[in-house]
């Protein structure tokens, strides 16, 4: 459970970084987290990421959580509880 939302989060951050020409190490520095935090979030085998980490990364990108979660990646996610 939670895999699709976590994948959507990783895809959204990857897209923003690509759009802004920001490397993952630079994102980590801007957000005040370790590079391993960013790289583990991007790893498709990892199944979760904390909202605190998402907030810190958004702060590093100078964007709000609302802006982050307004991405198309989140529009069609299925309900987690079936």
mmCIF file of the N, C-alpha and C atoms, coordinates in Angstrom:
data_MODEL
# 
_entry.id   MODEL 
# 
loop_
_atom_site.group_PDB 
_atom_site.id 
_atom_site.type_symbol 
_atom_site.label_atom_id 
_atom_site.label_alt_id 
_atom_site.label_comp_id 
_atom_site.label_asym_id 
_atom_site.label_entity_id 
_atom_site.label_seq_id 
_atom_site.pdbx_PDB_ins_code 
_atom_site.Cartn_x 
_atom_site.Cartn_y 
_atom_site.Cartn_z 
_atom_site.occupancy 
_atom_site.B_iso_or_equiv 
_atom_site.pdbx_formal_charge 
_atom_site.auth_seq_id 
_atom_site.auth_comp_id 
_atom_site.auth_asym_id 
_atom_site.auth_atom_id 
_atom_site.pdbx_PDB_model_num 
ATOM 1   N N  . UNK A 1 1  ? 0.841   -1.191 0.000   1.00 0.00 ? 1  UNK A N  1 
ATOM 2   C CA . UNK A 1 1  ? 0.000   0.000  0.000   1.00 0.00 ? 1  UNK A CA 1 
ATOM 3   C C  . UNK A 1 1  ? 0.883   1.251  0.000   1.00 0.00 ? 1  UNK A C  1 
ATOM 4   N N  . UNK A 1 2  ? 0.433   2.293  -0.616  1.00 0.00 ? 2  UNK A N  1 
ATOM 5   C CA . UNK A 1 2  ? 1.173   3.545  -0.614  1.00 0.00 ? 2  UNK A CA 1 
ATOM 6   C C  . UNK A 1 2  ? 2.202   3.668  -1.716  1.00 0.00 ? 2  UNK A C  1 
ATOM 7   N N  . UNK A 1 3  ? 2.390   2.591  -2.486  1.00 0.00 ? 3  UNK A N  1 
ATOM 8   C CA . UNK A 1 3  ? 3.401   2.610  -3.525  1.00 0.00 ? 3  UNK A CA 1 
ATOM 9   C C  . UNK A 1 3  ? 3.144   3.624  -4.618  1.00 0.00 ? 3  UNK A C  1 
ATOM 10  N N  . UNK A 1 4  ? 1.892   3.716  -5.028  1.00 0.00 ? 4  UNK A N  1 
ATOM 11  C CA . UNK A 1 4  ? 1.591   4.626  -6.138  1.00 0.00 ? 4  UNK A CA 1 
ATOM 12  C C  . UNK A 1 4  ? 1.758   6.081  -5.745  1.00 0.00 ? 4  UNK A C  1 
ATOM 13  N N  . UNK A 1 5  ? 1.358   6.441  -4.541  1.00 0.00 ? 5  UNK A N  1 
ATOM 14  C CA . UNK A 1 5  ? 1.524   7.828  -4.090  1.00 0.00 ? 5  UNK A CA 1 
ATOM 15  C C  . UNK A 1 5  ? 3.007   8.146  -3.942  1.00 0.00 ? 5  UNK A C  1 
ATOM 16  N N  . UNK A 1 6  ? 3.788   7.221  -3.403  1.00 0.00 ? 6  UNK A N  1 
ATOM 17  C CA . UNK A 1 6  ? 5.227   7.449  -3.242  1.00 0.00 ? 6  UNK A CA 1 
ATOM 18  C C  . UNK A 1 6  ? 5.882   7.594  -4.608  1.00 0.00 ? 6  UNK A C  1 
ATOM 19  N N  . UNK A 1 7  ? 5.487   6.764  -5.567  1.00 0.00 ? 7  UNK A N  1 
ATOM 20  C CA . UNK A 1 7  ? 6.039   6.877  -6.914  1.00 0.00 ? 7  UNK A CA 1 
ATOM 21  C C  . UNK A 1 7  ? 5.664   8.221  -7.532  1.00 0.00 ? 7  UNK A C  1 
ATOM 22  N N  . UNK A 1 8  ? 4.445   8.674  -7.307  1.00 0.00 ? 8  UNK A N  1 
ATOM 23  C CA . UNK A 1 8  ? 3.999   9.968  -7.833  1.00 0.00 ? 8  UNK A CA 1 
ATOM 24  C C  . UNK A 1 8  ? 4.818   11.101 -7.229  1.00 0.00 ? 8  UNK A C  1 
ATOM 25  N N  . UNK A 1 9  ? 5.131   11.000 -5.929  1.00 0.00 ? 9  UNK A N  1 
ATOM 26  C CA . UNK A 1 9  ? 5.963   12.013 -5.266  1.00 0.00 ? 9  UNK A CA 1 
ATOM 27  C C  . UNK A 1 9  ? 7.346   12.050 -5.917  1.00 0.00 ? 9  UNK A C  1 
ATOM 28  N N  . UNK A 1 10 ? 7.940   10.884 -6.116  1.00 0.00 ? 10 UNK A N  1 
ATOM 29  C CA . UNK A 1 10 ? 9.276   10.820 -6.724  1.00 0.00 ? 10 UNK A CA 1 
ATOM 30  C C  . UNK A 1 10 ? 9.261   11.373 -8.147  1.00 0.00 ? 10 UNK A C  1 
ATOM 31  N N  . UNK A 1 11 ? 8.240   11.016 -8.922  1.00 0.00 ? 11 UNK A N  1 
ATOM 32  C CA . UNK A 1 11 ? 8.133   11.512 -10.300 1.00 0.00 ? 11 UNK A CA 1 
ATOM 33  C C  . UNK A 1 11 ? 7.967   13.028 -10.300 1.00 0.00 ? 11 UNK A C  1 
ATOM 34  N N  . UNK A 1 12 ? 7.172   13.546 -9.375  1.00 0.00 ? 12 UNK A N  1 
ATOM 35  C CA . UNK A 1 12 ? 6.947   14.998 -9.305  1.00 0.00 ? 12 UNK A CA 1 
ATOM 36  C C  . UNK A 1 12 ? 8.258   15.720 -8.986  1.00 0.00 ? 12 UNK A C  1 
ATOM 37  N N  . UNK A 1 13 ? 9.003   15.243 -7.970  1.00 0.00 ? 13 UNK A N  1 
ATOM 38  C CA . UNK A 1 13 ? 10.282  15.879 -7.639  1.00 0.00 ? 13 UNK A CA 1 
ATOM 39  C C  . UNK A 1 13 ? 11.274  15.761 -8.797  1.00 0.00 ? 13 UNK A C  1 
ATOM 40  N N  . UNK A 1 14 ? 11.318  14.607 -9.455  1.00 0.00 ? 14 UNK A N  1 
ATOM 41  C CA . UNK A 1 14 ? 12.226  14.420 -10.586 1.00 0.00 ? 14 UNK A CA 1 
ATOM 42  C C  . UNK A 1 14 ? 11.897  15.413 -11.699 1.00 0.00 ? 14 UNK A C  1 
ATOM 43  N N  . UNK A 1 15 ? 10.616  15.602 -11.958 1.00 0.00 ? 15 UNK A N  1 
ATOM 44  C CA . UNK A 1 15 ? 10.196  16.532 -12.998 1.00 0.00 ? 15 UNK A CA 1 
ATOM 45  C C  . UNK A 1 15 ? 10.551  17.969 -12.678 1.00 0.00 ? 15 UNK A C  1 
ATOM 46  N N  . UNK A 1 16 ? 10.329  18.359 -11.437 1.00 0.00 ? 16 UNK A N  1 
ATOM 47  C CA . UNK A 1 16 ? 10.657  19.728 -11.021 1.00 0.00 ? 16 UNK A CA 1 
ATOM 48  C C  . UNK A 1 16 ? 12.159  19.956 -11.120 1.00 0.00 ? 16 UNK A C  1 
ATOM 49  N N  . UNK A 1 17 ? 12.941  18.984 -10.659 1.00 0.00 ? 17 UNK A N  1 
ATOM 50  C CA . UNK A 1 17 ? 14.397  19.120 -10.727 1.00 0.00 ? 17 UNK A CA 1 
ATOM 51  C C  . UNK A 1 17 ? 14.870  19.226 -12.175 1.00 0.00 ? 17 UNK A C  1 
ATOM 52  N N  . UNK A 1 18 ? 14.313  18.405 -13.047 1.00 0.00 ? 18 UNK A N  1 
ATOM 53  C CA . UNK A 1 18 ? 14.696  18.449 -14.457 1.00 0.00 ? 18 UNK A CA 1 
ATOM 54  C C  . UNK A 1 18 ? 14.326  19.798 -15.075 1.00 0.00 ? 18 UNK A C  1 
ATOM 55  N N  . UNK A 1 19 ? 13.123  20.259 -14.767 1.00 0.00 ? 19 UNK A N  1 
ATOM 56  C CA . UNK A 1 19 ? 12.641  21.532 -15.308 1.00 0.00 ? 19 UNK A CA 1 
ATOM 57  C C  . UNK A 1 19 ? 13.530  22.699 -14.873 1.00 0.00 ? 19 UNK A C  1 
ATOM 58  N N  . UNK A 1 20 ? 14.011  22.639 -13.642 1.00 0.00 ? 20 UNK A N  1 
ATOM 59  C CA . UNK A 1 20 ? 14.818  23.735 -13.094 1.00 0.00 ? 20 UNK A CA 1 
ATOM 60  C C  . UNK A 1 20 ? 16.324  23.475 -13.202 1.00 0.00 ? 20 UNK A C  1 
ATOM 61  N N  . UNK A 1 21 ? 16.710  22.381 -13.826 1.00 0.00 ? 21 UNK A N  1 
ATOM 62  C CA . UNK A 1 21 ? 18.123  21.990 -13.955 1.00 0.00 ? 21 UNK A CA 1 
ATOM 63  C C  . UNK A 1 21 ? 18.808  21.906 -12.594 1.00 0.00 ? 21 UNK A C  1 
ATOM 64  N N  . UNK A 1 22 ? 18.152  21.234 -11.666 1.00 0.00 ? 22 UNK A N  1 
ATOM 65  C CA . UNK A 1 22 ? 18.680  21.045 -10.315 1.00 0.00 ? 22 UNK A CA 1 
ATOM 66  C C  . UNK A 1 22 ? 19.048  19.570 -10.144 1.00 0.00 ? 22 UNK A C  1 
ATOM 67  N N  . UNK A 1 23 ? 20.274  19.315 -9.770  1.00 0.00 ? 23 UNK A N  1 
ATOM 68  C CA . UNK A 1 23 ? 20.700  17.946 -9.487  1.00 0.00 ? 23 UNK A CA 1 
ATOM 69  C C  . UNK A 1 23 ? 20.197  17.548 -8.092  1.00 0.00 ? 23 UNK A C  1 
ATOM 70  N N  . UNK A 1 24 ? 20.051  16.250 -7.865  1.00 0.00 ? 24 UNK A N  1 
ATOM 71  C CA . UNK A 1 24 ? 19.528  15.772 -6.579  1.00 0.00 ? 24 UNK A CA 1 
ATOM 72  C C  . UNK A 1 24 ? 20.404  16.208 -5.405  1.00 0.00 ? 24 UNK A C  1 
ATOM 73  N N  . UNK A 1 25 ? 21.725  16.241 -5.605  1.00 0.00 ? 25 UNK A N  1 
ATOM 74  C CA . UNK A 1 25 ? 22.616  16.706 -4.531  1.00 0.00 ? 25 UNK A CA 1 
ATOM 75  C C  . UNK A 1 25 ? 22.332  18.166 -4.188  1.00 0.00 ? 25 UNK A C  1 
ATOM 76  N N  . UNK A 1 26 ? 22.087  18.977 -5.206  1.00 0.00 ? 26 UNK A N  1 
ATOM 77  C CA . UNK A 1 26 ? 21.771  20.387 -4.977  1.00 0.00 ? 26 UNK A CA 1 
ATOM 78  C C  . UNK A 1 26 ? 20.438  20.534 -4.253  1.00 0.00 ? 26 UNK A C  1 
ATOM 79  N N  . UNK A 1 27 ? 19.458  19.720 -4.629  1.00 0.00 ? 27 UNK A N  1 
ATOM 80  C CA . UNK A 1 27 ? 18.169  19.737 -3.935  1.00 0.00 ? 27 UNK A CA 1 
ATOM 81  C C  . UNK A 1 27 ? 18.364  19.422 -2.460  1.00 0.00 ? 27 UNK A C  1 
ATOM 82  N N  . UNK A 1 28 ? 19.190  18.435 -2.170  1.00 0.00 ? 28 UNK A N  1 
ATOM 83  C CA . UNK A 1 28 ? 19.453  18.055 -0.782  1.00 0.00 ? 28 UNK A CA 1 
ATOM 84  C C  . UNK A 1 28 ? 20.051  19.226 -0.002  1.00 0.00 ? 28 UNK A C  1 
ATOM 85  N N  . UNK A 1 29 ? 21.038  19.891 -0.587  1.00 0.00 ? 29 UNK A N  1 
ATOM 86  C CA . UNK A 1 29 ? 21.676  21.033 0.076   1.00 0.00 ? 29 UNK A CA 1 
ATOM 87  C C  . UNK A 1 29 ? 20.660  22.146 0.317   1.00 0.00 ? 29 UNK A C  1 
ATOM 88  N N  . UNK A 1 30 ? 19.881  22.468 -0.708  1.00 0.00 ? 30 UNK A N  1 
ATOM 89  C CA . UNK A 1 30 ? 18.871  23.522 -0.577  1.00 0.00 ? 30 UNK A CA 1 
ATOM 90  C C  . UNK A 1 30 ? 17.849  23.202 0.519   1.00 0.00 ? 30 UNK A C  1 
ATOM 91  N N  . UNK A 1 31 ? 17.507  21.911 0.652   1.00 0.00 ? 31 UNK A N  1 
ATOM 92  C CA . UNK A 1 31 ? 16.465  21.491 1.592   1.00 0.00 ? 31 UNK A CA 1 
ATOM 93  C C  . UNK A 1 31 ? 17.008  21.193 2.990   1.00 0.00 ? 31 UNK A C  1 
ATOM 94  N N  . UNK A 1 32 ? 18.330  21.120 3.117   1.00 0.00 ? 32 UNK A N  1 
ATOM 95  C CA . UNK A 1 32 ? 18.912  20.810 4.421   1.00 0.00 ? 32 UNK A CA 1 
ATOM 96  C C  . UNK A 1 32 ? 18.765  19.353 4.813   1.00 0.00 ? 32 UNK A C  1 
ATOM 97  N N  . UNK A 1 33 ? 18.748  18.470 3.808   1.00 0.00 ? 33 UNK A N  1 
ATOM 98  C CA . UNK A 1 33 ? 18.697  17.031 4.068   1.00 0.00 ? 33 UNK A CA 1 
ATOM 99  C C  . UNK A 1 33 ? 19.926  16.392 3.446   1.00 0.00 ? 33 UNK A C  1 
ATOM 100 N N  . UNK A 1 34 ? 20.183  15.144 3.786   1.00 0.00 ? 34 UNK A N  1 
ATOM 101 C CA . UNK A 1 34 ? 21.331  14.452 3.206   1.00 0.00 ? 34 UNK A CA 1 
ATOM 102 C C  . UNK A 1 34 ? 21.006  14.011 1.782   1.00 0.00 ? 34 UNK A C  1 
ATOM 103 N N  . UNK A 1 35 ? 22.024  13.944 0.923   1.00 0.00 ? 35 UNK A N  1 
ATOM 104 C CA . UNK A 1 35 ? 21.779  13.429 -0.424  1.00 0.00 ? 35 UNK A CA 1 
ATOM 105 C C  . UNK A 1 35 ? 21.149  12.034 -0.399  1.00 0.00 ? 35 UNK A C  1 
ATOM 106 N N  . UNK A 1 36 ? 21.521  11.207 0.574   1.00 0.00 ? 36 UNK A N  1 
ATOM 107 C CA . UNK A 1 36 ? 20.943  9.854  0.634   1.00 0.00 ? 36 UNK A CA 1 
ATOM 108 C C  . UNK A 1 36 ? 19.433  9.902  0.878   1.00 0.00 ? 36 UNK A C  1 
ATOM 109 N N  . UNK A 1 37 ? 18.947  10.941 1.555   1.00 0.00 ? 37 UNK A N  1 
ATOM 110 C CA . UNK A 1 37 ? 17.504  11.092 1.752   1.00 0.00 ? 37 UNK A CA 1 
ATOM 111 C C  . UNK A 1 37 ? 16.815  11.284 0.405   1.00 0.00 ? 37 UNK A C  1 
ATOM 112 N N  . UNK A 1 38 ? 17.386  12.134 -0.430  1.00 0.00 ? 38 UNK A N  1 
ATOM 113 C CA . UNK A 1 38 ? 16.796  12.386 -1.745  1.00 0.00 ? 38 UNK A CA 1 
ATOM 114 C C  . UNK A 1 38 ? 16.904  11.142 -2.623  1.00 0.00 ? 38 UNK A C  1 
ATOM 115 N N  . UNK A 1 39 ? 18.083  10.538 -2.670  1.00 0.00 ? 39 UNK A N  1 
ATOM 116 C CA . UNK A 1 39 ? 18.266  9.376  -3.534  1.00 0.00 ? 39 UNK A CA 1 
ATOM 117 C C  . UNK A 1 39 ? 17.410  8.194  -3.093  1.00 0.00 ? 39 UNK A C  1 
ATOM 118 N N  . UNK A 1 40 ? 17.231  7.993  -1.788  1.00 0.00 ? 40 UNK A N  1 
ATOM 119 C CA . UNK A 1 40 ? 16.387  6.886  -1.341  1.00 0.00 ? 40 UNK A CA 1 
ATOM 120 C C  . UNK A 1 40 ? 14.925  7.138  -1.688  1.00 0.00 ? 40 UNK A C  1 
ATOM 121 N N  . UNK A 1 41 ? 14.497  8.407  -1.663  1.00 0.00 ? 41 UNK A N  1 
ATOM 122 C CA . UNK A 1 41 ? 13.131  8.728  -2.045  1.00 0.00 ? 41 UNK A CA 1 
ATOM 123 C C  . UNK A 1 41 ? 12.910  8.422  -3.526  1.00 0.00 ? 41 UNK A C  1 
ATOM 124 N N  . UNK A 1 42 ? 13.931  8.659  -4.342  1.00 0.00 ? 42 UNK A N  1 
ATOM 125 C CA . UNK A 1 42 ? 13.811  8.422  -5.777  1.00 0.00 ? 42 UNK A CA 1 
ATOM 126 C C  . UNK A 1 42 ? 13.890  6.939  -6.149  1.00 0.00 ? 42 UNK A C  1 
ATOM 127 N N  . UNK A 1 43 ? 14.371  6.116  -5.235  1.00 0.00 ? 43 UNK A N  1 
ATOM 128 C CA . UNK A 1 43 ? 14.520  4.674  -5.478  1.00 0.00 ? 43 UNK A CA 1 
ATOM 129 C C  . UNK A 1 43 ? 13.142  4.017  -5.507  1.00 0.00 ? 43 UNK A C  1 
ATOM 130 N N  . UNK A 1 44 ? 12.775  3.417  -6.641  1.00 0.00 ? 44 UNK A N  1 
ATOM 131 C CA . UNK A 1 44 ? 11.442  2.820  -6.776  1.00 0.00 ? 44 UNK A CA 1 
ATOM 132 C C  . UNK A 1 44 ? 11.219  1.635  -5.830  1.00 0.00 ? 44 UNK A C  1 
ATOM 133 N N  . UNK A 1 45 ? 12.290  1.082  -5.285  1.00 0.00 ? 45 UNK A N  1 
ATOM 134 C CA . UNK A 1 45 ? 12.140  -0.038 -4.340  1.00 0.00 ? 45 UNK A CA 1 
ATOM 135 C C  . UNK A 1 45 ? 11.724  0.425  -2.954  1.00 0.00 ? 45 UNK A C  1 
ATOM 136 N N  . UNK A 1 46 ? 11.978  1.689  -2.633  1.00 0.00 ? 46 UNK A N  1 
ATOM 137 C CA . UNK A 1 46 ? 11.556  2.239  -1.337  1.00 0.00 ? 46 UNK A CA 1 
ATOM 138 C C  . UNK A 1 46 ? 10.083  2.576  -1.428  1.00 0.00 ? 46 UNK A C  1 
ATOM 139 N N  . UNK A 1 47 ? 9.330   2.236  -0.425  1.00 0.00 ? 47 UNK A N  1 
ATOM 140 C CA . UNK A 1 47 ? 7.886   2.347  -0.534  1.00 0.00 ? 47 UNK A CA 1 
ATOM 141 C C  . UNK A 1 47 ? 7.265   3.503  0.228   1.00 0.00 ? 47 UNK A C  1 
ATOM 142 N N  . UNK A 1 48 ? 8.056   4.277  0.954   1.00 0.00 ? 48 UNK A N  1 
ATOM 143 C CA . UNK A 1 48 ? 7.439   5.371  1.692   1.00 0.00 ? 48 UNK A CA 1 
ATOM 144 C C  . UNK A 1 48 ? 8.368   6.571  1.773   1.00 0.00 ? 48 UNK A C  1 
ATOM 145 N N  . UNK A 1 49 ? 7.753   7.716  2.002   1.00 0.00 ? 49 UNK A N  1 
ATOM 146 C CA . UNK A 1 49 ? 8.481   8.966  2.210   1.00 0.00 ? 49 UNK A CA 1 
ATOM 147 C C  . UNK A 1 49 ? 7.638   9.787  3.171   1.00 0.00 ? 49 UNK A C  1 
ATOM 148 N N  . UNK A 1 50 ? 8.287   10.466 4.099   1.00 0.00 ? 50 UNK A N  1 
ATOM 149 C CA . UNK A 1 50 ? 7.521   11.208 5.109   1.00 0.00 ? 50 UNK A CA 1 
ATOM 150 C C  . UNK A 1 50 ? 7.081   12.563 4.579   1.00 0.00 ? 50 UNK A C  1 
ATOM 151 N N  . UNK A 1 51 ? 5.982   13.037 5.103   1.00 0.00 ? 51 UNK A N  1 
ATOM 152 C CA . UNK A 1 51 ? 5.473   14.354 4.725   1.00 0.00 ? 51 UNK A CA 1 
ATOM 153 C C  . UNK A 1 51 ? 6.450   15.440 5.186   1.00 0.00 ? 51 UNK A C  1 
ATOM 154 N N  . UNK A 1 52 ? 7.175   15.205 6.267   1.00 0.00 ? 52 UNK A N  1 
ATOM 155 C CA . UNK A 1 52 ? 8.181   16.166 6.728   1.00 0.00 ? 52 UNK A CA 1 
ATOM 156 C C  . UNK A 1 52 ? 9.281   16.307 5.679   1.00 0.00 ? 52 UNK A C  1 
ATOM 157 N N  . UNK A 1 53 ? 9.725   15.187 5.120   1.00 0.00 ? 53 UNK A N  1 
ATOM 158 C CA . UNK A 1 53 ? 10.741  15.233 4.064   1.00 0.00 ? 53 UNK A CA 1 
ATOM 159 C C  . UNK A 1 53 ? 10.208  15.958 2.838   1.00 0.00 ? 53 UNK A C  1 
ATOM 160 N N  . UNK A 1 54 ? 8.975   15.665 2.447   1.00 0.00 ? 54 UNK A N  1 
ATOM 161 C CA . UNK A 1 54 ? 8.370   16.343 1.300   1.00 0.00 ? 54 UNK A CA 1 
ATOM 162 C C  . UNK A 1 54 ? 8.322   17.846 1.550   1.00 0.00 ? 54 UNK A C  1 
ATOM 163 N N  . UNK A 1 55 ? 7.936   18.250 2.751   1.00 0.00 ? 55 UNK A N  1 
ATOM 164 C CA . UNK A 1 55 ? 7.864   19.678 3.093   1.00 0.00 ? 55 UNK A CA 1 
ATOM 165 C C  . UNK A 1 55 ? 9.239   20.324 3.013   1.00 0.00 ? 55 UNK A C  1 
ATOM 166 N N  . UNK A 1 56 ? 10.262  19.660 3.541   1.00 0.00 ? 56 UNK A N  1 
ATOM 167 C CA . UNK A 1 56 ? 11.617  20.212 3.500   1.00 0.00 ? 56 UNK A CA 1 
ATOM 168 C C  . UNK A 1 56 ? 12.102  20.371 2.065   1.00 0.00 ? 56 UNK A C  1 
ATOM 169 N N  . UNK A 1 57 ? 11.825  19.380 1.220   1.00 0.00 ? 57 UNK A N  1 
ATOM 170 C CA . UNK A 1 57 ? 12.227  19.468 -0.176  1.00 0.00 ? 57 UNK A CA 1 
ATOM 171 C C  . UNK A 1 57 ? 11.469  20.583 -0.885  1.00 0.00 ? 57 UNK A C  1 
ATOM 172 N N  . UNK A 1 58 ? 10.185  20.719 -0.583  1.00 0.00 ? 58 UNK A N  1 
ATOM 173 C CA . UNK A 1 58 ? 9.409   21.826 -1.164  1.00 0.00 ? 58 UNK A CA 1 
ATOM 174 C C  . UNK A 1 58 ? 9.983   23.176 -0.719  1.00 0.00 ? 58 UNK A C  1 
ATOM 175 N N  . UNK A 1 59 ? 10.341  23.283 0.555   1.00 0.00 ? 59 UNK A N  1 
ATOM 176 C CA . UNK A 1 59 ? 10.965  24.519 1.046   1.00 0.00 ? 59 UNK A CA 1 
ATOM 177 C C  . UNK A 1 59 ? 12.238  24.814 0.264   1.00 0.00 ? 59 UNK A C  1 
ATOM 178 N N  . UNK A 1 60 ? 13.039  23.787 0.019   1.00 0.00 ? 60 UNK A N  1 
ATOM 179 C CA . UNK A 1 60 ? 14.276  23.952 -0.738  1.00 0.00 ? 60 UNK A CA 1 
ATOM 180 C C  . UNK A 1 60 ? 14.027  24.390 -2.173  1.00 0.00 ? 60 UNK A C  1 
ATOM 181 N N  . UNK A 1 61 ? 12.861  24.051 -2.689  1.00 0.00 ? 61 UNK A N  1 
ATOM 182 C CA . UNK A 1 61 ? 12.490  24.447 -4.047  1.00 0.00 ? 61 UNK A CA 1 
ATOM 183 C C  . UNK A 1 61 ? 11.668  25.733 -4.056  1.00 0.00 ? 61 UNK A C  1 
ATOM 184 N N  . UNK A 1 62 ? 11.462  26.303 -2.886  1.00 0.00 ? 62 UNK A N  1 
ATOM 185 C CA . UNK A 1 62 ? 10.684  27.526 -2.734  1.00 0.00 ? 62 UNK A CA 1 
ATOM 186 C C  . UNK A 1 62 ? 9.277   27.362 -3.318  1.00 0.00 ? 62 UNK A C  1 
ATOM 187 N N  . UNK A 1 63 ? 8.648   26.245 -2.929  1.00 0.00 ? 63 UNK A N  1 
ATOM 188 C CA . UNK A 1 63 ? 7.272   26.014 -3.360  1.00 0.00 ? 63 UNK A CA 1 
ATOM 189 C C  . UNK A 1 63 ? 6.458   25.485 -2.189  1.00 0.00 ? 63 UNK A C  1 
ATOM 190 N N  . UNK A 1 64 ? 5.160   25.703 -2.243  1.00 0.00 ? 64 UNK A N  1 
ATOM 191 C CA . UNK A 1 64 ? 4.286   25.250 -1.166  1.00 0.00 ? 64 UNK A CA 1 
ATOM 192 C C  . UNK A 1 64 ? 3.885   23.792 -1.403  1.00 0.00 ? 64 UNK A C  1 
ATOM 193 N N  . UNK A 1 65 ? 3.400   23.160 -0.351  1.00 0.00 ? 65 UNK A N  1 
ATOM 194 C CA . UNK A 1 65 ? 2.858   21.810 -0.503  1.00 0.00 ? 65 UNK A CA 1 
ATOM 195 C C  . UNK A 1 65 ? 1.692   21.814 -1.479  1.00 0.00 ? 65 UNK A C  1 
ATOM 196 N N  . UNK A 1 66 ? 0.893   22.870 -1.423  1.00 0.00 ? 66 UNK A N  1 
ATOM 197 C CA . UNK A 1 66 ? -0.241  22.981 -2.343  1.00 0.00 ? 66 UNK A CA 1 
ATOM 198 C C  . UNK A 1 66 ? 0.229   22.991 -3.795  1.00 0.00 ? 66 UNK A C  1 
ATOM 199 N N  . UNK A 1 67 ? 1.277   23.756 -4.084  1.00 0.00 ? 67 UNK A N  1 
ATOM 200 C CA . UNK A 1 67 ? 1.837   23.788 -5.438  1.00 0.00 ? 67 UNK A CA 1 
ATOM 201 C C  . UNK A 1 67 ? 2.380   22.414 -5.833  1.00 0.00 ? 67 UNK A C  1 
ATOM 202 N N  . UNK A 1 68 ? 3.075   21.778 -4.897  1.00 0.00 ? 68 UNK A N  1 
ATOM 203 C CA . UNK A 1 68 ? 3.658   20.466 -5.181  1.00 0.00 ? 68 UNK A CA 1 
ATOM 204 C C  . UNK A 1 68 ? 2.579   19.444 -5.515  1.00 0.00 ? 68 UNK A C  1 
ATOM 205 N N  . UNK A 1 69 ? 1.567   19.360 -4.658  1.00 0.00 ? 69 UNK A N  1 
ATOM 206 C CA . UNK A 1 69 ? 0.534   18.333 -4.835  1.00 0.00 ? 69 UNK A CA 1 
ATOM 207 C C  . UNK A 1 69 ? -0.495  18.687 -5.907  1.00 0.00 ? 69 UNK A C  1 
ATOM 208 N N  . UNK A 1 70 ? -0.371  19.870 -6.508  1.00 0.00 ? 70 UNK A N  1 
ATOM 209 C CA . UNK A 1 70 ? -1.279  20.217 -7.602  1.00 0.00 ? 70 UNK A CA 1 
ATOM 210 C C  . UNK A 1 70 ? -0.806  19.621 -8.923  1.00 0.00 ? 70 UNK A C  1 
ATOM 211 N N  . UNK A 1 71 ? 0.329   18.925 -8.899  1.00 0.00 ? 71 UNK A N  1 
ATOM 212 C CA . UNK A 1 71 ? 0.864   18.307 -10.113 1.00 0.00 ? 71 UNK A CA 1 
ATOM 213 C C  . UNK A 1 71 ? -0.057  17.236 -10.662 1.00 0.00 ? 71 UNK A C  1 
ATOM 214 N N  . UNK A 1 72 ? -0.020  17.065 -11.964 1.00 0.00 ? 72 UNK A N  1 
ATOM 215 C CA . UNK A 1 72 ? -0.864  16.083 -12.644 1.00 0.00 ? 72 UNK A CA 1 
ATOM 216 C C  . UNK A 1 72 ? -0.621  14.662 -12.150 1.00 0.00 ? 72 UNK A C  1 
ATOM 217 N N  . UNK A 1 73 ? 0.564   14.404 -11.579 1.00 0.00 ? 73 UNK A N  1 
ATOM 218 C CA . UNK A 1 73 ? 0.890   13.060 -11.082 1.00 0.00 ? 73 UNK A CA 1 
ATOM 219 C C  . UNK A 1 73 ? -0.090  12.585 -10.024 1.00 0.00 ? 73 UNK A C  1 
ATOM 220 N N  . UNK A 1 74 ? -0.736  13.531 -9.345  1.00 0.00 ? 74 UNK A N  1 
ATOM 221 C CA . UNK A 1 74 ? -1.609  13.179 -8.228  1.00 0.00 ? 74 UNK A CA 1 
ATOM 222 C C  . UNK A 1 74 ? -3.092  13.152 -8.596  1.00 0.00 ? 74 UNK A C  1 
ATOM 223 N N  . UNK A 1 75 ? -3.421  13.573 -9.812  1.00 0.00 ? 75 UNK A N  1 
ATOM 224 C CA . UNK A 1 75 ? -4.825  13.743 -10.198 1.00 0.00 ? 75 UNK A CA 1 
ATOM 225 C C  . UNK A 1 75 ? -5.609  12.437 -10.272 1.00 0.00 ? 75 UNK A C  1 
ATOM 226 N N  . UNK A 1 76 ? -4.983  11.373 -10.727 1.00 0.00 ? 76 UNK A N  1 
ATOM 227 C CA . UNK A 1 76 ? -5.728  10.138 -10.975 1.00 0.00 ? 76 UNK A CA 1 
ATOM 228 C C  . UNK A 1 76 ? -5.325  8.974  -10.081 1.00 0.00 ? 76 UNK A C  1 
ATOM 229 N N  . UNK A 1 77 ? -4.773  9.265  -8.911  1.00 0.00 ? 77 UNK A N  1 
ATOM 230 C CA . UNK A 1 77 ? -4.395  8.182  -8.006  1.00 0.00 ? 77 UNK A CA 1 
ATOM 231 C C  . UNK A 1 77 ? -5.646  7.493  -7.485  1.00 0.00 ? 77 UNK A C  1 
ATOM 232 N N  . UNK A 1 78 ? -5.552  6.168  -7.434  1.00 0.00 ? 78 UNK A N  1 
ATOM 233 C CA . UNK A 1 78 ? -6.666  5.397  -6.893  1.00 0.00 ? 78 UNK A CA 1 
ATOM 234 C C  . UNK A 1 78 ? -6.685  5.487  -5.388  1.00 0.00 ? 78 UNK A C  1 
ATOM 235 N N  . UNK A 1 79 ? -7.851  5.274  -4.816  1.00 0.00 ? 79 UNK A N  1 
ATOM 236 C CA . UNK A 1 79 ? -7.982  5.261  -3.362  1.00 0.00 ? 79 UNK A CA 1 
ATOM 237 C C  . UNK A 1 79 ? -7.143  4.121  -2.803  1.00 0.00 ? 79 UNK A C  1 
ATOM 238 N N  . UNK A 1 80 ? -6.399  4.399  -1.738  1.00 0.00 ? 80 UNK A N  1 
ATOM 239 C CA . UNK A 1 80 ? -5.509  3.402  -1.145  1.00 0.00 ? 80 UNK A CA 1 
ATOM 240 C C  . UNK A 1 80 ? -6.278  2.310  -0.409  1.00 0.00 ? 80 UNK A C  1 
ATOM 241 N N  . UNK A 1 81 ? -7.401  2.666  0.190   1.00 0.00 ? 81 UNK A N  1 
ATOM 242 C CA . UNK A 1 81 ? -8.197  1.682  0.934   1.00 0.00 ? 81 UNK A CA 1 
ATOM 243 C C  . UNK A 1 81 ? -9.277  1.136  0.001   1.00 0.00 ? 81 UNK A C  1 
ATOM 244 N N  . UNK A 1 82 ? -9.216  -0.130 -0.237  1.00 0.00 ? 82 UNK A N  1 
ATOM 245 C CA . UNK A 1 82 ? -10.175 -0.765 -1.165  1.00 0.00 ? 82 UNK A CA 1 
ATOM 246 C C  . UNK A 1 82 ? -11.263 -1.503 -0.418  1.00 0.00 ? 82 UNK A C  1 
# 
